[in-house]
Amino acid sequence: MPPILASKSRNTLFELVFVAELQPRALKVLHEWVKSESLRRHCYAVGDCMRHFAQKNGENADLWEAVGLLHDMDYERYPGQEQNGQQGHPFVAAQWLRDNGWSDEICRAVLSHANYSNVPRQTSIEKTLYAADELSGFVTAVVLVRPSRSISEVDVKAVKKKMKDKAFARAVNRQDIIDGAAQLGVPLEELITEVITALRADAERLGLTGQLVNLSSSSQ
């Protein structure tokens, strides 16, 4: 093999290995920064959604999942931007990621998911992260108030019904969910369906398998 081709082959192999390592590296960073199990599960859920949409659309699933895992990595330490200016979430995360060699694509996506960062969402990965963030949290909340606590019993109708209940999960901005679907150019019902599908695939890690599963496990 000519030297120039060999060099190109080695570079390509390095890039493939580096990309393949994104998900475990992102998970390691998440666990180092976040100790809250509920926040970890939220990041897992967003990562699951990102991987699902990446696979559906022929994108890099490891890259997209890494963005989902990392998007709230600094929230536990810096929960509010309003009081901290650009020293808060998600600015701290983006700066740390940049300083530690993570790509501009990932850093920009992390920044763009917060409206107050004033970073416009331009790419598919940025728009998908924004759409998945609030909705995955809302779907999780819908599951956890059901007697069974099982995502297998939650469908689009149940989610839309809860969206109309202003007293339910008040911290979740319904307009953000609606805007997320609009920015992706998909009907809200379709977005909800895809998010439910993504979360069902990882229900055990997310704690959404239901009481019957947990009781069965504890009896063994």
BELTALIN-V887422 format. One record per residue. SS is DSSP state (hx for helix, st for strand, lp for the rest). BURIAL is 1 if it has 9 or more other ideal C-beta (glycine too) atoms within 8 Angstrom, else 0. Layout:
ss: {SS;SS}
burial: {BURIAL;BURIAL}
//
This chain:
ss: {lp;lp;hx;hx;hx;hx;hx;hx;hx;hx;hx;hx;hx;hx;hx;hx;hx;hx;hx;hx;lp;hx;hx;hx;hx;hx;hx;hx;hx;hx;hx;hx;hx;lp;lp;lp;hx;hx;hx;hx;hx;hx;hx;hx;hx;hx;hx;hx;hx;hx;hx;hx;hx;hx;hx;hx;lp;lp;lp;lp;hx;hx;hx;hx;hx;hx;hx;hx;hx;hx;lp;lp;lp;lp;lp;lp;lp;lp;lp;lp;lp;lp;lp;lp;hx;hx;hx;lp;lp;lp;hx;hx;hx;hx;hx;hx;hx;hx;hx;lp;lp;lp;lp;hx;hx;hx;hx;hx;hx;hx;hx;hx;lp;lp;hx;hx;hx;lp;lp;lp;lp;lp;lp;hx;hx;hx;hx;hx;hx;hx;hx;hx;hx;hx;hx;hx;hx;hx;hx;hx;hx;hx;hx;hx;lp;lp;lp;lp;lp;st;hx;hx;hx;lp;lp;hx;hx;hx;hx;hx;hx;hx;hx;lp;lp;lp;lp;lp;lp;lp;lp;lp;lp;hx;hx;hx;hx;hx;hx;hx;hx;hx;hx;hx;lp;lp;lp;hx;hx;hx;hx;hx;hx;hx;hx;hx;hx;hx;hx;hx;lp;lp;hx;hx;hx;hx;lp;lp;st;lp;hx;hx;hx;hx;hx;hx;hx;hx;lp;lp}
burial: {0;0;0;0;0;1;0;0;1;0;0;0;0;0;0;0;0;0;1;0;0;1;1;0;1;1;1;0;1;1;0;0;1;1;0;0;0;0;1;1;1;1;1;1;1;1;1;1;1;1;1;1;1;1;1;0;0;0;1;0;1;1;1;1;1;1;1;1;1;1;1;1;1;1;1;1;0;1;0;0;1;0;0;1;0;0;0;1;1;1;1;1;1;1;0;1;1;1;0;0;0;0;0;0;1;1;1;1;1;1;1;1;1;1;0;0;1;0;0;0;1;0;0;0;1;1;1;1;1;1;1;1;1;1;1;1;1;1;1;1;1;1;1;0;0;1;0;0;1;1;1;0;1;1;0;1;0;1;1;1;0;1;1;0;0;0;0;0;1;0;0;1;0;0;0;1;1;1;1;1;1;0;1;1;0;0;0;1;0;1;1;1;1;1;1;1;1;1;1;1;0;1;1;0;0;1;0;1;1;1;1;0;1;1;0;0;0;0;0;0}
//
